[in-house]
Amino acid sequence: MSTHRIFAQLAFERALGNAAIDALQSAIDDKKQHDTATQWPNNPGFMELSGYDIEQASAELGAVIEDRLRDVLDGPGLANIERGERFHNPDLVAMVMDAKAKRQQPG
């Protein structure tokens, strides 16, 4: 295999990992925005009239975060984080590393 092809493959895998990490960050931001928007003003009458179920929407956003976290752990995103490419976002790094540690624990 040529050197150019190897570097192209590495660049592709790095970009794919970064895309998975960005999708995880976007899901986290969406959940934070939803949680903030549904806390104030807390008008249960409006929520009942509109038919909007806050708990269901929050649970669905939580499931999206879990799916994106699994994508990072199962793909090249984990290698990007382990190489320290996301040092500017320590909360995200801690979340991924905690999930990795939980996954490796037996039981």
C-alpha positions in Angstrom: 0.0 0.0 0.0 1.4 3.4 -0.9 2.2 6.0 1.7 -0.3 8.4 0.2 -3.1 5.9 0.6 -2.1 5.2 4.2 -2.2 8.9 5.1 -5.5 9.3 3.3 -7.0 6.5 5.2 -5.7 7.9 8.5 -7.1 11.3 7.6 -10.5 9.8 6.8 -10.6 7.9 10.0 -9.7 11.0 12.0 -12.4 13.0 10.2 -15.0 10.2 10.8 -14.1 10.2 14.5 -14.3 14.0 14.8 -17.7 13.8 13.1 -18.9 11.3 15.7 -17.6 13.5 18.5 -19.2 16.6 17.0 -22.6 14.7 16.8 -22.2 13.8 20.5 -21.5 17.4 21.4 -24.5 18.6 19.4 -26.8 16.1 21.1 -25.5 17.2 24.5 -26.1 20.9 23.6 -29.6 20.1 22.3 -30.5 18.4 25.6 -29.1 21.3 27.6 -31.1 23.8 25.5 -34.2 21.7 25.9 -33.8 21.4 29.7 -33.2 25.2 29.9 -36.2 26.1 27.7 -38.6 23.8 29.6 -37.6 25.0 33.1 -38.8 28.6 32.6 -41.4 29.7 32.6 -42.9 26.7 34.2 -46.4 26.9 33.0 -48.1 23.5 33.4 -51.3 24.8 31.8 -49.6 25.7 28.6 -47.8 22.4 28.5 -51.1 20.5 29.0 -52.9 22.6 26.3 -50.1 22.1 23.8 -49.8 18.4 24.4 -46.0 18.7 24.8 -44.6 16.0 27.1 -41.4 17.3 28.6 -40.3 14.0 30.2 -40.8 12.1 27.0 -38.8 14.6 25.0 -36.1 14.7 27.6 -35.9 10.9 27.6 -35.6 10.8 23.8 -32.8 13.4 23.9 -31.1 11.3 26.5 -31.4 8.2 24.3 -29.8 10.2 21.4 -26.9 11.1 23.6 -26.4 7.4 24.6 -26.5 6.4 20.9 -23.9 9.1 19.9 -21.7 8.1 22.9 -21.9 4.5 21.6 -20.9 5.7 18.2 -17.8 7.4 19.6 -16.8 4.4 21.7 -17.3 1.9 18.8 -15.6 4.1 16.1 -12.5 6.1 15.6 -13.7 8.9 17.8 -12.3 7.1 20.9 -8.8 7.1 19.4 -9.1 10.9 18.7 -10.1 11.5 22.3 -7.3 9.3 23.6 -4.8 11.1 21.5 -5.8 14.3 23.3 -7.4 16.1 20.3 -10.3 17.3 22.4 -8.4 18.8 25.2 -10.4 22.0 24.9 -13.6 20.2 26.0 -12.7 18.4 29.2 -16.3 17.6 30.1 -16.9 15.7 26.9 -13.6 13.8 27.3 -14.5 12.9 30.9 -17.9 11.6 29.7 -16.4 9.4 27.0 -13.6 8.1 29.3 -16.1 7.3 32.0 -18.3 5.4 29.6 -15.2 3.5 28.3 -14.3 2.5 31.9 -17.9 1.4 32.6 -17.9 -0.6 29.4 -14.7 -2.4 30.4 -15.9 -3.4 33.8 -17.1 -7.0 34.0 -20.6 -7.6 35.1 
